[in-house]
Amino acid sequence: MNKTNIPGELLDRLEQKFQAINQKTETHLEGLVWSKPITYWDYIQTDVLLNLQNQRTTLPDEMVFIMYHQVNELLFKMILWEINQISHHDKLETVFFAERLMRISRYFDMLTTSFDIMGDGMEVEQYMKFRNTLTPASGFQSAQYRMIEFASTDLINLIDHRFRATIDRNTPYEHAFEHLYWQAAGKDYTTGEKSFLIEEFERKYKATFLRHMEEYNTINIWQKFKQLPAEDQKNQDLIQAMRHYDYTVNITWVMGHLNAAKKYIDSGHGTGEATGGSDWKKYMHPKYQRRIFFPELWNEEELMNWGEEK
């Protein structure tokens, strides 16, 4: 049997590593003697991952629906992972910012081109049957998507446009939360009553959302962009990358989602209502909500025609 001579430099580096955390190097090395070799299925947790799909019906296409949304949530997690590297970087350099921004955009590009999986990958008849078992749950209740929004832009840009003039940086977060654009999906502003959809969503995540609103108030993507050198902020390639991200998230992604929903909900099968009871067309269409992450990077005409069909 061949013996491998371990370089002294490597042993020195191990000593330094474990001394830094007040650990004994020999203890960790002996632990390696008894540890099992890593396998792909253990590292990726394949068995766990493939057992997270639990249908509520016997209809085969429900499995497509479940897995598609789980893939979305995994991509949302990847996006948040990259955003956090930008937001929590103390000495942010333009190259690092641009590279992470492009990663984020690539993930959203994947999302925007994936709607055919739902739009063309399920039978209308099956969907209109199994969707009744999903009520009152809704894709509206994706907490990670809300966190992406909070981490991307100044909070004022997520406020329902009807109330933006009454809210500024001194507004309590709790008050601002009540006027976020998506509250319009299930809140009657004449009575102040909220739908069960929103009540359950807030019961689960409101405290988390308020913390994120405060945390990213000064470290969201837009604020980090403004901290870059003035010359770099004028770089047309970087500006175009920012615009691409903004347009992809707030128009391309939203319209892809809207059109996929229309195919089924407006198919003539059923009531035409969303599972959560939201006013889904106005909630989703960008021309109604005018949600724009980086309005300073768009001209007056572009802002005026935001979300209009071309």
Buried (B, 14 or more C-beta within 10 A) or exposed (E): EEEEEEEEEEEEEBEEEBEEEEEEBEEEEEEEEEEEEEEEEEEEEEEEEEEEEEBEBEBEBBBBBBBBEEBBEEBBEBBBEBBBBBBEBEEBEBEEBBEBBBBBBBBBBEBBEBBEBBBEBBEBEBBBBBBEEBBBBBBBBBBBBBBBBBBBBBBEBBBBBEBBEEBEEEBEBEEBBBBBBBBBBBBEEEEEEBBEBBBBBBEEBBEEBBEBBEBBBEBBBBBBBEEBEEEBBEBEEBBEBBBBBBBBBBBBBBBBBBEBBBBBBEEEBBEEEBBBBBBBBEBBBBEBBBBBBBBEBBEEEEEEEBBEEE
